Amino acid sequence: MKKFLVVVSTIMMALGLTACSSNDEGKTDKTDAKEETAAKADVKKELVRFYMDLGNKINAKDADLNAYVAKATKEDAKPEELPTAEDRAKASESAAAVAAELNHYQIPESLKDKKAELEAAIKDFAASYQAKADELKKETPNFDAATATFTQGEEKLGKVYESEKLLPPSVDKQVN
């Protein structure tokens, strides 16, 4: 009888250990899934921070450009309300300053997997602002090409956000 109890106890312990070890594997899989979900959430947070930082950098330098555009596009503006040559010169300097800022903009290390796509979008934004700066040196500036380049940059940025299941941001709305 003692031998029988020893055999039954051994079998029960073996079953118990097997059950415990399979539970640990399940926990590991769940832990890996949670870590992966957390990593994706971190990328989303970093993309939102990136967007906010980019907009803040642009807004810090484009006030004169925005003032010029507001005056130039005002409907029913009287001649004295239209932008002056001095306004145009300030706007050109403002746009050039934004282009310079964007040309030196560094992508955060936390977004290294998206670096190439983000740099391409920023390059388009910088080119757009430089085109505005160049156009503002003319008597009658035309921003059509600059706007097209800016839109191209927004599309590139939007694809990065959509790849992370985020809504594409509108940098244009944030900075104008």
Chimera marker file (.cmm) of the C-alpha trace (Angstrom):
<marker_set name="trace">
<marker id="1" x="0.000" y="0.000" z="0.000" r="1" g="1" b="0" radius="0.5"/>
<marker id="2" x="2.848" y="2.414" z="0.796" r="1" g="1" b="0" radius="0.5"/>
<marker id="3" x="4.368" y="1.775" z="-2.635" r="1" g="1" b="0" radius="0.5"/>
<marker id="4" x="1.026" y="2.544" z="-4.229" r="1" g="1" b="0" radius="0.5"/>
<marker id="5" x="0.745" y="5.864" z="-2.324" r="1" g="1" b="0" radius="0.5"/>
<marker id="6" x="4.310" y="6.820" z="-3.294" r="1" g="1" b="0" radius="0.5"/>
<marker id="7" x="3.562" y="6.144" z="-6.991" r="1" g="1" b="0" radius="0.5"/>
<marker id="8" x="0.299" y="8.116" z="-6.837" r="1" g="1" b="0" radius="0.5"/>
<marker id="9" x="2.048" y="11.010" z="-5.048" r="1" g="1" b="0" radius="0.5"/>
<marker id="10" x="4.812" y="11.041" z="-7.657" r="1" g="1" b="0" radius="0.5"/>
<marker id="11" x="2.291" y="11.119" z="-10.489" r="1" g="1" b="0" radius="0.5"/>
<marker id="12" x="0.343" y="13.933" z="-8.799" r="1" g="1" b="0" radius="0.5"/>
<marker id="13" x="3.516" y="15.996" z="-8.311" r="1" g="1" b="0" radius="0.5"/>
<marker id="14" x="4.506" y="15.461" z="-11.950" r="1" g="1" b="0" radius="0.5"/>
<marker id="15" x="1.072" y="16.600" z="-13.109" r="1" g="1" b="0" radius="0.5"/>
<marker id="16" x="1.224" y="19.599" z="-10.783" r="1" g="1" b="0" radius="0.5"/>
<marker id="17" x="4.644" y="20.656" z="-12.069" r="1" g="1" b="0" radius="0.5"/>
<marker id="18" x="3.524" y="20.225" z="-15.662" r="1" g="1" b="0" radius="0.5"/>
<marker id="19" x="0.493" y="22.403" z="-15.043" r="1" g="1" b="0" radius="0.5"/>
<marker id="20" x="2.590" y="25.087" z="-13.358" r="1" g="1" b="0" radius="0.5"/>
<marker id="21" x="5.149" y="25.163" z="-16.127" r="1" g="1" b="0" radius="0.5"/>
<marker id="22" x="2.489" y="25.527" z="-18.844" r="1" g="1" b="0" radius="0.5"/>
<marker id="23" x="0.943" y="28.417" z="-16.884" r="1" g="1" b="0" radius="0.5"/>
<marker id="24" x="4.310" y="30.179" z="-16.810" r="1" g="1" b="0" radius="0.5"/>
<marker id="25" x="4.589" y="29.868" z="-20.596" r="1" g="1" b="0" radius="0.5"/>
<marker id="26" x="1.162" y="31.424" z="-21.002" r="1" g="1" b="0" radius="0.5"/>
<marker id="27" x="2.189" y="34.261" z="-18.723" r="1" g="1" b="0" radius="0.5"/>
<marker id="28" x="5.335" y="34.839" z="-20.776" r="1" g="1" b="0" radius="0.5"/>
<marker id="29" x="3.308" y="35.048" z="-23.987" r="1" g="1" b="0" radius="0.5"/>
<marker id="30" x="0.915" y="37.482" z="-22.334" r="1" g="1" b="0" radius="0.5"/>
<marker id="31" x="3.833" y="39.527" z="-21.009" r="1" g="1" b="0" radius="0.5"/>
<marker id="32" x="5.401" y="39.690" z="-24.490" r="1" g="1" b="0" radius="0.5"/>
<marker id="33" x="2.079" y="40.817" z="-25.973" r="1" g="1" b="0" radius="0.5"/>
<marker id="34" x="1.727" y="43.493" z="-23.279" r="1" g="1" b="0" radius="0.5"/>
<marker id="35" x="5.277" y="44.727" z="-23.927" r="1" g="1" b="0" radius="0.5"/>
<marker id="36" x="4.614" y="44.900" z="-27.670" r="1" g="1" b="0" radius="0.5"/>
<marker id="37" x="1.371" y="46.808" z="-27.064" r="1" g="1" b="0" radius="0.5"/>
<marker id="38" x="3.201" y="49.172" z="-24.728" r="1" g="1" b="0" radius="0.5"/>
<marker id="39" x="5.911" y="49.749" z="-27.338" r="1" g="1" b="0" radius="0.5"/>
<marker id="40" x="3.275" y="50.630" z="-29.952" r="1" g="1" b="0" radius="0.5"/>
<marker id="41" x="1.578" y="52.966" z="-27.484" r="1" g="1" b="0" radius="0.5"/>
<marker id="42" x="4.931" y="54.619" z="-26.829" r="1" g="1" b="0" radius="0.5"/>
<marker id="43" x="5.441" y="55.162" z="-30.579" r="1" g="1" b="0" radius="0.5"/>
<marker id="44" x="2.011" y="56.755" z="-30.782" r="1" g="1" b="0" radius="0.5"/>
<marker id="45" x="2.813" y="59.053" z="-27.862" r="1" g="1" b="0" radius="0.5"/>
<marker id="46" x="6.143" y="59.968" z="-29.418" r="1" g="1" b="0" radius="0.5"/>
<marker id="47" x="4.464" y="60.761" z="-32.746" r="1" g="1" b="0" radius="0.5"/>
<marker id="48" x="2.024" y="63.070" z="-30.983" r="1" g="1" b="0" radius="0.5"/>
<marker id="49" x="4.928" y="64.763" z="-29.160" r="1" g="1" b="0" radius="0.5"/>
<marker id="50" x="6.800" y="65.040" z="-32.438" r="1" g="1" b="0" radius="0.5"/>
<marker id="51" x="3.820" y="66.730" z="-34.110" r="1" g="1" b="0" radius="0.5"/>
<marker id="52" x="3.400" y="69.188" z="-31.262" r="1" g="1" b="0" radius="0.5"/>
<marker id="53" x="7.118" y="69.986" z="-31.165" r="1" g="1" b="0" radius="0.5"/>
<marker id="54" x="7.270" y="70.482" z="-34.928" r="1" g="1" b="0" radius="0.5"/>
<marker id="55" x="4.333" y="72.872" z="-34.828" r="1" g="1" b="0" radius="0.5"/>
<marker id="56" x="5.835" y="74.801" z="-31.914" r="1" g="1" b="0" radius="0.5"/>
<marker id="57" x="9.179" y="75.174" z="-33.715" r="1" g="1" b="0" radius="0.5"/>
<marker id="58" x="7.454" y="76.534" z="-36.811" r="1" g="1" b="0" radius="0.5"/>
<marker id="59" x="5.132" y="78.832" z="-34.861" r="1" g="1" b="0" radius="0.5"/>
<marker id="60" x="8.072" y="80.290" z="-32.974" r="1" g="1" b="0" radius="0.5"/>
<marker id="61" x="9.452" y="81.724" z="-36.225" r="1" g="1" b="0" radius="0.5"/>
<marker id="62" x="6.556" y="82.290" z="-38.655" r="1" g="1" b="0" radius="0.5"/>
<marker id="63" x="4.605" y="85.139" z="-37.029" r="1" g="1" b="0" radius="0.5"/>
<marker id="64" x="5.608" y="87.742" z="-39.645" r="1" g="1" b="0" radius="0.5"/>
<marker id="65" x="4.804" y="85.331" z="-42.476" r="1" g="1" b="0" radius="0.5"/>
<marker id="66" x="1.358" y="84.623" z="-41.034" r="1" g="1" b="0" radius="0.5"/>
<marker id="67" x="0.714" y="88.350" z="-40.574" r="1" g="1" b="0" radius="0.5"/>
<marker id="68" x="1.644" y="88.981" z="-44.211" r="1" g="1" b="0" radius="0.5"/>
<marker id="69" x="-0.608" y="86.186" z="-45.475" r="1" g="1" b="0" radius="0.5"/>
<marker id="70" x="-3.509" y="87.454" z="-43.338" r="1" g="1" b="0" radius="0.5"/>
<marker id="71" x="-3.162" y="90.952" z="-44.794" r="1" g="1" b="0" radius="0.5"/>
<marker id="72" x="-2.663" y="89.726" z="-48.363" r="1" g="1" b="0" radius="0.5"/>
<marker id="73" x="-5.691" y="87.427" z="-48.320" r="1" g="1" b="0" radius="0.5"/>
<marker id="74" x="-8.103" y="89.731" z="-46.509" r="1" g="1" b="0" radius="0.5"/>
<marker id="75" x="-11.252" y="90.139" z="-48.551" r="1" g="1" b="0" radius="0.5"/>
<marker id="76" x="-12.426" y="93.675" z="-49.292" r="1" g="1" b="0" radius="0.5"/>
<marker id="77" x="-9.138" y="95.089" z="-47.980" r="1" g="1" b="0" radius="0.5"/>
<marker id="78" x="-8.577" y="98.776" z="-48.517" r="1" g="1" b="0" radius="0.5"/>
<marker id="79" x="-5.279" y="99.724" z="-50.158" r="1" g="1" b="0" radius="0.5"/>
<marker id="80" x="-3.834" y="100.926" z="-46.860" r="1" g="1" b="0" radius="0.5"/>
<marker id="81" x="-4.645" y="97.515" z="-45.307" r="1" g="1" b="0" radius="0.5"/>
<marker id="82" x="-2.637" y="95.563" z="-47.883" r="1" g="1" b="0" radius="0.5"/>
<marker id="83" x="0.864" y="94.393" z="-46.939" r="1" g="1" b="0" radius="0.5"/>
<marker id="84" x="3.733" y="96.765" z="-47.592" r="1" g="1" b="0" radius="0.5"/>
<marker id="85" x="7.167" y="96.029" z="-49.009" r="1" g="1" b="0" radius="0.5"/>
<marker id="86" x="8.436" y="96.057" z="-45.420" r="1" g="1" b="0" radius="0.5"/>
<marker id="87" x="5.802" y="93.467" z="-44.434" r="1" g="1" b="0" radius="0.5"/>
<marker id="88" x="6.888" y="91.343" z="-47.394" r="1" g="1" b="0" radius="0.5"/>
<marker id="89" x="10.557" y="91.596" z="-46.368" r="1" g="1" b="0" radius="0.5"/>
<marker id="90" x="9.765" y="90.590" z="-42.775" r="1" g="1" b="0" radius="0.5"/>
<marker id="91" x="7.658" y="87.699" z="-44.043" r="1" g="1" b="0" radius="0.5"/>
<marker id="92" x="10.519" y="86.543" z="-46.271" r="1" g="1" b="0" radius="0.5"/>
<marker id="93" x="12.929" y="86.601" z="-43.331" r="1" g="1" b="0" radius="0.5"/>
<marker id="94" x="10.383" y="84.744" z="-41.221" r="1" g="1" b="0" radius="0.5"/>
<marker id="95" x="9.902" y="82.019" z="-43.847" r="1" g="1" b="0" radius="0.5"/>
<marker id="96" x="13.675" y="81.666" z="-44.300" r="1" g="1" b="0" radius="0.5"/>
<marker id="97" x="14.088" y="81.310" z="-40.526" r="1" g="1" b="0" radius="0.5"/>
<marker id="98" x="11.506" y="78.510" z="-40.457" r="1" g="1" b="0" radius="0.5"/>
<marker id="99" x="13.263" y="76.759" z="-43.360" r="1" g="1" b="0" radius="0.5"/>
<marker id="100" x="16.597" y="76.992" z="-41.525" r="1" g="1" b="0" radius="0.5"/>
<marker id="101" x="15.019" y="75.648" z="-38.328" r="1" g="1" b="0" radius="0.5"/>
<marker id="102" x="13.481" y="72.714" z="-40.187" r="1" g="1" b="0" radius="0.5"/>
<marker id="103" x="16.731" y="71.936" z="-42.017" r="1" g="1" b="0" radius="0.5"/>
<marker id="104" x="18.375" y="71.394" z="-38.615" r="1" g="1" b="0" radius="0.5"/>
<marker id="105" x="15.445" y="69.589" z="-36.985" r="1" g="1" b="0" radius="0.5"/>
<marker id="106" x="16.422" y="66.302" z="-35.337" r="1" g="1" b="0" radius="0.5"/>
<marker id="107" x="14.068" y="63.333" z="-35.244" r="1" g="1" b="0" radius="0.5"/>
<marker id="108" x="13.795" y="61.962" z="-31.681" r="1" g="1" b="0" radius="0.5"/>
<marker id="109" x="15.672" y="58.700" z="-31.059" r="1" g="1" b="0" radius="0.5"/>
<marker id="110" x="12.416" y="57.099" z="-29.948" r="1" g="1" b="0" radius="0.5"/>
<marker id="111" x="11.144" y="57.405" z="-33.545" r="1" g="1" b="0" radius="0.5"/>
<marker id="112" x="14.232" y="55.921" z="-35.211" r="1" g="1" b="0" radius="0.5"/>
<marker id="113" x="12.098" y="53.325" z="-37.027" r="1" g="1" b="0" radius="0.5"/>
<marker id="114" x="10.180" y="56.145" z="-38.738" r="1" g="1" b="0" radius="0.5"/>
<marker id="115" x="13.170" y="58.458" z="-39.198" r="1" g="1" b="0" radius="0.5"/>
<marker id="116" x="13.461" y="58.273" z="-42.992" r="1" g="1" b="0" radius="0.5"/>
<marker id="117" x="9.762" y="58.984" z="-43.558" r="1" g="1" b="0" radius="0.5"/>
<marker id="118" x="9.683" y="61.816" z="-41.024" r="1" g="1" b="0" radius="0.5"/>
<marker id="119" x="12.836" y="63.389" z="-42.457" r="1" g="1" b="0" radius="0.5"/>
<marker id="120" x="11.301" y="63.295" z="-45.944" r="1" g="1" b="0" radius="0.5"/>
<marker id="121" x="8.217" y="65.141" z="-44.683" r="1" g="1" b="0" radius="0.5"/>
<marker id="122" x="10.316" y="67.734" z="-42.848" r="1" g="1" b="0" radius="0.5"/>
<marker id="123" x="12.451" y="68.222" z="-45.948" r="1" g="1" b="0" radius="0.5"/>
<marker id="124" x="9.291" y="69.072" z="-47.905" r="1" g="1" b="0" radius="0.5"/>
<marker id="125" x="8.144" y="71.487" z="-45.202" r="1" g="1" b="0" radius="0.5"/>
<marker id="126" x="11.544" y="73.199" z="-45.227" r="1" g="1" b="0" radius="0.5"/>
<marker id="127" x="11.516" y="73.435" z="-49.034" r="1" g="1" b="0" radius="0.5"/>
<marker id="128" x="8.040" y="74.931" z="-48.894" r="1" g="1" b="0" radius="0.5"/>
<marker id="129" x="9.092" y="77.649" z="-46.464" r="1" g="1" b="0" radius="0.5"/>
<marker id="130" x="12.225" y="78.375" z="-48.490" r="1" g="1" b="0" radius="0.5"/>
<marker id="131" x="10.090" y="78.707" z="-51.644" r="1" g="1" b="0" radius="0.5"/>
<marker id="132" x="7.855" y="81.177" z="-49.780" r="1" g="1" b="0" radius="0.5"/>
<marker id="133" x="10.913" y="83.140" z="-48.672" r="1" g="1" b="0" radius="0.5"/>
<marker id="134" x="12.144" y="83.312" z="-52.269" r="1" g="1" b="0" radius="0.5"/>
<marker id="135" x="8.727" y="84.285" z="-53.627" r="1" g="1" b="0" radius="0.5"/>
<marker id="136" x="8.375" y="87.049" z="-51.050" r="1" g="1" b="0" radius="0.5"/>
<marker id="137" x="11.426" y="88.738" z="-52.559" r="1" g="1" b="0" radius="0.5"/>
<marker id="138" x="9.344" y="89.332" z="-55.694" r="1" g="1" b="0" radius="0.5"/>
<marker id="139" x="6.917" y="92.197" z="-56.142" r="1" g="1" b="0" radius="0.5"/>
<marker id="140" x="3.945" y="89.835" z="-56.520" r="1" g="1" b="0" radius="0.5"/>
<marker id="141" x="4.662" y="86.527" z="-54.772" r="1" g="1" b="0" radius="0.5"/>
<marker id="142" x="2.936" y="83.338" z="-55.846" r="1" g="1" b="0" radius="0.5"/>
<marker id="143" x="2.796" y="80.567" z="-53.242" r="1" g="1" b="0" radius="0.5"/>
<marker id="144" x="1.287" y="77.837" z="-55.446" r="1" g="1" b="0" radius="0.5"/>
<marker id="145" x="4.492" y="75.786" z="-55.736" r="1" g="1" b="0" radius="0.5"/>
<marker id="146" x="5.258" y="76.249" z="-52.036" r="1" g="1" b="0" radius="0.5"/>
<marker id="147" x="1.754" y="75.136" z="-51.102" r="1" g="1" b="0" radius="0.5"/>
<marker id="148" x="2.050" y="72.036" z="-53.298" r="1" g="1" b="0" radius="0.5"/>
<marker id="149" x="5.347" y="71.098" z="-51.626" r="1" g="1" b="0" radius="0.5"/>
<marker id="150" x="3.836" y="71.658" z="-48.175" r="1" g="1" b="0" radius="0.5"/>
<marker id="151" x="0.872" y="69.450" z="-49.064" r="1" g="1" b="0" radius="0.5"/>
<marker id="152" x="3.275" y="66.758" z="-50.259" r="1" g="1" b="0" radius="0.5"/>
<marker id="153" x="5.021" y="66.914" z="-46.875" r="1" g="1" b="0" radius="0.5"/>
<marker id="154" x="1.693" y="66.605" z="-45.059" r="1" g="1" b="0" radius="0.5"/>
<marker id="155" x="0.830" y="63.532" z="-47.125" r="1" g="1" b="0" radius="0.5"/>
<marker id="156" x="4.147" y="61.903" z="-46.210" r="1" g="1" b="0" radius="0.5"/>
<marker id="157" x="3.626" y="62.730" z="-42.551" r="1" g="1" b="0" radius="0.5"/>
<marker id="158" x="0.062" y="61.432" z="-42.725" r="1" g="1" b="0" radius="0.5"/>
<marker id="159" x="1.251" y="58.052" z="-44.013" r="1" g="1" b="0" radius="0.5"/>
<marker id="160" x="3.537" y="57.675" z="-40.992" r="1" g="1" b="0" radius="0.5"/>
<marker id="161" x="0.660" y="58.388" z="-38.623" r="1" g="1" b="0" radius="0.5"/>
<marker id="162" x="-1.740" y="56.133" z="-40.495" r="1" g="1" b="0" radius="0.5"/>
<marker id="163" x="0.799" y="53.285" z="-40.326" r="1" g="1" b="0" radius="0.5"/>
<marker id="164" x="0.460" y="53.518" z="-36.536" r="1" g="1" b="0" radius="0.5"/>
<marker id="165" x="-3.330" y="53.677" z="-36.788" r="1" g="1" b="0" radius="0.5"/>
<marker id="166" x="-3.437" y="57.383" z="-35.904" r="1" g="1" b="0" radius="0.5"/>
<marker id="167" x="-5.338" y="60.080" z="-37.749" r="1" g="1" b="0" radius="0.5"/>
<marker id="168" x="-3.082" y="62.060" z="-40.074" r="1" g="1" b="0" radius="0.5"/>
<marker id="169" x="-2.272" y="65.445" z="-38.555" r="1" g="1" b="0" radius="0.5"/>
<marker id="170" x="-2.652" y="68.787" z="-40.279" r="1" g="1" b="0" radius="0.5"/>
<marker id="171" x="0.495" y="70.808" z="-39.779" r="1" g="1" b="0" radius="0.5"/>
<marker id="172" x="-1.072" y="73.539" z="-41.912" r="1" g="1" b="0" radius="0.5"/>
<marker id="173" x="-3.882" y="74.019" z="-39.401" r="1" g="1" b="0" radius="0.5"/>
<marker id="174" x="-1.464" y="74.043" z="-36.494" r="1" g="1" b="0" radius="0.5"/>
<marker id="175" x="0.895" y="76.652" z="-37.925" r="1" g="1" b="0" radius="0.5"/>
<marker id="176" x="-1.477" y="78.974" z="-39.793" r="1" g="1" b="0" radius="0.5"/>
<link id1="1" id2="2" r="1" g="1" b="0" radius="0.2"/>
<link id1="2" id2="3" r="1" g="1" b="0" radius="0.2"/>
<link id1="3" id2="4" r="1" g="1" b="0" radius="0.2"/>
<link id1="4" id2="5" r="1" g="1" b="0" radius="0.2"/>
<link id1="5" id2="6" r="1" g="1" b="0" radius="0.2"/>
<link id1="6" id2="7" r="1" g="1" b="0" radius="0.2"/>
<link id1="7" id2="8" r="1" g="1" b="0" radius="0.2"/>
<link id1="8" id2="9" r="1" g="1" b="0" radius="0.2"/>
<link id1="9" id2="10" r="1" g="1" b="0" radius="0.2"/>
<link id1="10" id2="11" r="1" g="1" b="0" radius="0.2"/>
<link id1="11" id2="12" r="1" g="1" b="0" radius="0.2"/>
<link id1="12" id2="13" r="1" g="1" b="0" radius="0.2"/>
<link id1="13" id2="14" r="1" g="1" b="0" radius="0.2"/>
<link id1="14" id2="15" r="1" g="1" b="0" radius="0.2"/>
<link id1="15" id2="16" r="1" g="1" b="0" radius="0.2"/>
<link id1="16" id2="17" r="1" g="1" b="0" radius="0.2"/>
<link id1="17" id2="18" r="1" g="1" b="0" radius="0.2"/>
<link id1="18" id2="19" r="1" g="1" b="0" radius="0.2"/>
<link id1="19" id2="20" r="1" g="1" b="0" radius="0.2"/>
<link id1="20" id2="21" r="1" g="1" b="0" radius="0.2"/>
<link id1="21" id2="22" r="1" g="1" b="0" radius="0.2"/>
<link id1="22" id2="23" r="1" g="1" b="0" radius="0.2"/>
<link id1="23" id2="24" r="1" g="1" b="0" radius="0.2"/>
<link id1="24" id2="25" r="1" g="1" b="0" radius="0.2"/>
<link id1="25" id2="26" r="1" g="1" b="0" radius="0.2"/>
<link id1="26" id2="27" r="1" g="1" b="0" radius="0.2"/>
<link id1="27" id2="28" r="1" g="1" b="0" radius="0.2"/>
<link id1="28" id2="29" r="1" g="1" b="0" radius="0.2"/>
<link id1="29" id2="30" r="1" g="1" b="0" radius="0.2"/>
<link id1="30" id2="31" r="1" g="1" b="0" radius="0.2"/>
<link id1="31" id2="32" r="1" g="1" b="0" radius="0.2"/>
<link id1="32" id2="33" r="1" g="1" b="0" radius="0.2"/>
<link id1="33" id2="34" r="1" g="1" b="0" radius="0.2"/>
<link id1="34" id2="35" r="1" g="1" b="0" radius="0.2"/>
<link id1="35" id2="36" r="1" g="1" b="0" radius="0.2"/>
<link id1="36" id2="37" r="1" g="1" b="0" radius="0.2"/>
<link id1="37" id2="38" r="1" g="1" b="0" radius="0.2"/>
<link id1="38" id2="39" r="1" g="1" b="0" radius="0.2"/>
<link id1="39" id2="40" r="1" g="1" b="0" radius="0.2"/>
<link id1="40" id2="41" r="1" g="1" b="0" radius="0.2"/>
<link id1="41" id2="42" r="1" g="1" b="0" radius="0.2"/>
<link id1="42" id2="43" r="1" g="1" b="0" radius="0.2"/>
<link id1="43" id2="44" r="1" g="1" b="0" radius="0.2"/>
<link id1="44" id2="45" r="1" g="1" b="0" radius="0.2"/>
<link id1="45" id2="46" r="1" g="1" b="0" radius="0.2"/>
<link id1="46" id2="47" r="1" g="1" b="0" radius="0.2"/>
<link id1="47" id2="48" r="1" g="1" b="0" radius="0.2"/>
<link id1="48" id2="49" r="1" g="1" b="0" radius="0.2"/>
<link id1="49" id2="50" r="1" g="1" b="0" radius="0.2"/>
<link id1="50" id2="51" r="1" g="1" b="0" radius="0.2"/>
<link id1="51" id2="52" r="1" g="1" b="0" radius="0.2"/>
<link id1="52" id2="53" r="1" g="1" b="0" radius="0.2"/>
<link id1="53" id2="54" r="1" g="1" b="0" radius="0.2"/>
<link id1="54" id2="55" r="1" g="1" b="0" radius="0.2"/>
<link id1="55" id2="56" r="1" g="1" b="0" radius="0.2"/>
<link id1="56" id2="57" r="1" g="1" b="0" radius="0.2"/>
<link id1="57" id2="58" r="1" g="1" b="0" radius="0.2"/>
<link id1="58" id2="59" r="1" g="1" b="0" radius="0.2"/>
<link id1="59" id2="60" r="1" g="1" b="0" radius="0.2"/>
<link id1="60" id2="61" r="1" g="1" b="0" radius="0.2"/>
<link id1="61" id2="62" r="1" g="1" b="0" radius="0.2"/>
<link id1="62" id2="63" r="1" g="1" b="0" radius="0.2"/>
<link id1="63" id2="64" r="1" g="1" b="0" radius="0.2"/>
<link id1="64" id2="65" r="1" g="1" b="0" radius="0.2"/>
<link id1="65" id2="66" r="1" g="1" b="0" radius="0.2"/>
<link id1="66" id2="67" r="1" g="1" b="0" radius="0.2"/>
<link id1="67" id2="68" r="1" g="1" b="0" radius="0.2"/>
<link id1="68" id2="69" r="1" g="1" b="0" radius="0.2"/>
<link id1="69" id2="70" r="1" g="1" b="0" radius="0.2"/>
<link id1="70" id2="71" r="1" g="1" b="0" radius="0.2"/>
<link id1="71" id2="72" r="1" g="1" b="0" radius="0.2"/>
<link id1="72" id2="73" r="1" g="1" b="0" radius="0.2"/>
<link id1="73" id2="74" r="1" g="1" b="0" radius="0.2"/>
<link id1="74" id2="75" r="1" g="1" b="0" radius="0.2"/>
<link id1="75" id2="76" r="1" g="1" b="0" radius="0.2"/>
<link id1="76" id2="77" r="1" g="1" b="0" radius="0.2"/>
<link id1="77" id2="78" r="1" g="1" b="0" radius="0.2"/>
<link id1="78" id2="79" r="1" g="1" b="0" radius="0.2"/>
<link id1="79" id2="80" r="1" g="1" b="0" radius="0.2"/>
<link id1="80" id2="81" r="1" g="1" b="0" radius="0.2"/>
<link id1="81" id2="82" r="1" g="1" b="0" radius="0.2"/>
<link id1="82" id2="83" r="1" g="1" b="0" radius="0.2"/>
<link id1="83" id2="84" r="1" g="1" b="0" radius="0.2"/>
<link id1="84" id2="85" r="1" g="1" b="0" radius="0.2"/>
<link id1="85" id2="86" r="1" g="1" b="0" radius="0.2"/>
<link id1="86" id2="87" r="1" g="1" b="0" radius="0.2"/>
<link id1="87" id2="88" r="1" g="1" b="0" radius="0.2"/>
<link id1="88" id2="89" r="1" g="1" b="0" radius="0.2"/>
<link id1="89" id2="90" r="1" g="1" b="0" radius="0.2"/>
<link id1="90" id2="91" r="1" g="1" b="0" radius="0.2"/>
<link id1="91" id2="92" r="1" g="1" b="0" radius="0.2"/>
<link id1="92" id2="93" r="1" g="1" b="0" radius="0.2"/>
<link id1="93" id2="94" r="1" g="1" b="0" radius="0.2"/>
<link id1="94" id2="95" r="1" g="1" b="0" radius="0.2"/>
<link id1="95" id2="96" r="1" g="1" b="0" radius="0.2"/>
<link id1="96" id2="97" r="1" g="1" b="0" radius="0.2"/>
<link id1="97" id2="98" r="1" g="1" b="0" radius="0.2"/>
<link id1="98" id2="99" r="1" g="1" b="0" radius="0.2"/>
<link id1="99" id2="100" r="1" g="1" b="0" radius="0.2"/>
<link id1="100" id2="101" r="1" g="1" b="0" radius="0.2"/>
<link id1="101" id2="102" r="1" g="1" b="0" radius="0.2"/>
<link id1="102" id2="103" r="1" g="1" b="0" radius="0.2"/>
<link id1="103" id2="104" r="1" g="1" b="0" radius="0.2"/>
<link id1="104" id2="105" r="1" g="1" b="0" radius="0.2"/>
<link id1="105" id2="106" r="1" g="1" b="0" radius="0.2"/>
<link id1="106" id2="107" r="1" g="1" b="0" radius="0.2"/>
<link id1="107" id2="108" r="1" g="1" b="0" radius="0.2"/>
<link id1="108" id2="109" r="1" g="1" b="0" radius="0.2"/>
<link id1="109" id2="110" r="1" g="1" b="0" radius="0.2"/>
<link id1="110" id2="111" r="1" g="1" b="0" radius="0.2"/>
<link id1="111" id2="112" r="1" g="1" b="0" radius="0.2"/>
<link id1="112" id2="113" r="1" g="1" b="0" radius="0.2"/>
<link id1="113" id2="114" r="1" g="1" b="0" radius="0.2"/>
<link id1="114" id2="115" r="1" g="1" b="0" radius="0.2"/>
<link id1="115" id2="116" r="1" g="1" b="0" radius="0.2"/>
<link id1="116" id2="117" r="1" g="1" b="0" radius="0.2"/>
<link id1="117" id2="118" r="1" g="1" b="0" radius="0.2"/>
<link id1="118" id2="119" r="1" g="1" b="0" radius="0.2"/>
<link id1="119" id2="120" r="1" g="1" b="0" radius="0.2"/>
<link id1="120" id2="121" r="1" g="1" b="0" radius="0.2"/>
<link id1="121" id2="122" r="1" g="1" b="0" radius="0.2"/>
<link id1="122" id2="123" r="1" g="1" b="0" radius="0.2"/>
<link id1="123" id2="124" r="1" g="1" b="0" radius="0.2"/>
<link id1="124" id2="125" r="1" g="1" b="0" radius="0.2"/>
<link id1="125" id2="126" r="1" g="1" b="0" radius="0.2"/>
<link id1="126" id2="127" r="1" g="1" b="0" radius="0.2"/>
<link id1="127" id2="128" r="1" g="1" b="0" radius="0.2"/>
<link id1="128" id2="129" r="1" g="1" b="0" radius="0.2"/>
<link id1="129" id2="130" r="1" g="1" b="0" radius="0.2"/>
<link id1="130" id2="131" r="1" g="1" b="0" radius="0.2"/>
<link id1="131" id2="132" r="1" g="1" b="0" radius="0.2"/>
<link id1="132" id2="133" r="1" g="1" b="0" radius="0.2"/>
<link id1="133" id2="134" r="1" g="1" b="0" radius="0.2"/>
<link id1="134" id2="135" r="1" g="1" b="0" radius="0.2"/>
<link id1="135" id2="136" r="1" g="1" b="0" radius="0.2"/>
<link id1="136" id2="137" r="1" g="1" b="0" radius="0.2"/>
<link id1="137" id2="138" r="1" g="1" b="0" radius="0.2"/>
<link id1="138" id2="139" r="1" g="1" b="0" radius="0.2"/>
<link id1="139" id2="140" r="1" g="1" b="0" radius="0.2"/>
<link id1="140" id2="141" r="1" g="1" b="0" radius="0.2"/>
<link id1="141" id2="142" r="1" g="1" b="0" radius="0.2"/>
<link id1="142" id2="143" r="1" g="1" b="0" radius="0.2"/>
<link id1="143" id2="144" r="1" g="1" b="0" radius="0.2"/>
<link id1="144" id2="145" r="1" g="1" b="0" radius="0.2"/>
<link id1="145" id2="146" r="1" g="1" b="0" radius="0.2"/>
<link id1="146" id2="147" r="1" g="1" b="0" radius="0.2"/>
<link id1="147" id2="148" r="1" g="1" b="0" radius="0.2"/>
<link id1="148" id2="149" r="1" g="1" b="0" radius="0.2"/>
<link id1="149" id2="150" r="1" g="1" b="0" radius="0.2"/>
<link id1="150" id2="151" r="1" g="1" b="0" radius="0.2"/>
<link id1="151" id2="152" r="1" g="1" b="0" radius="0.2"/>
<link id1="152" id2="153" r="1" g="1" b="0" radius="0.2"/>
<link id1="153" id2="154" r="1" g="1" b="0" radius="0.2"/>
<link id1="154" id2="155" r="1" g="1" b="0" radius="0.2"/>
<link id1="155" id2="156" r="1" g="1" b="0" radius="0.2"/>
<link id1="156" id2="157" r="1" g="1" b="0" radius="0.2"/>
<link id1="157" id2="158" r="1" g="1" b="0" radius="0.2"/>
<link id1="158" id2="159" r="1" g="1" b="0" radius="0.2"/>
<link id1="159" id2="160" r="1" g="1" b="0" radius="0.2"/>
<link id1="160" id2="161" r="1" g="1" b="0" radius="0.2"/>
<link id1="161" id2="162" r="1" g="1" b="0" radius="0.2"/>
<link id1="162" id2="163" r="1" g="1" b="0" radius="0.2"/>
<link id1="163" id2="164" r="1" g="1" b="0" radius="0.2"/>
<link id1="164" id2="165" r="1" g="1" b="0" radius="0.2"/>
<link id1="165" id2="166" r="1" g="1" b="0" radius="0.2"/>
<link id1="166" id2="167" r="1" g="1" b="0" radius="0.2"/>
<link id1="167" id2="168" r="1" g="1" b="0" radius="0.2"/>
<link id1="168" id2="169" r="1" g="1" b="0" radius="0.2"/>
<link id1="169" id2="170" r="1" g="1" b="0" radius="0.2"/>
<link id1="170" id2="171" r="1" g="1" b="0" radius="0.2"/>
<link id1="171" id2="172" r="1" g="1" b="0" radius="0.2"/>
<link id1="172" id2="173" r="1" g="1" b="0" radius="0.2"/>
<link id1="173" id2="174" r="1" g="1" b="0" radius="0.2"/>
<link id1="174" id2="175" r="1" g="1" b="0" radius="0.2"/>
<link id1="175" id2="176" r="1" g="1" b="0" radius="0.2"/>
</marker_set>
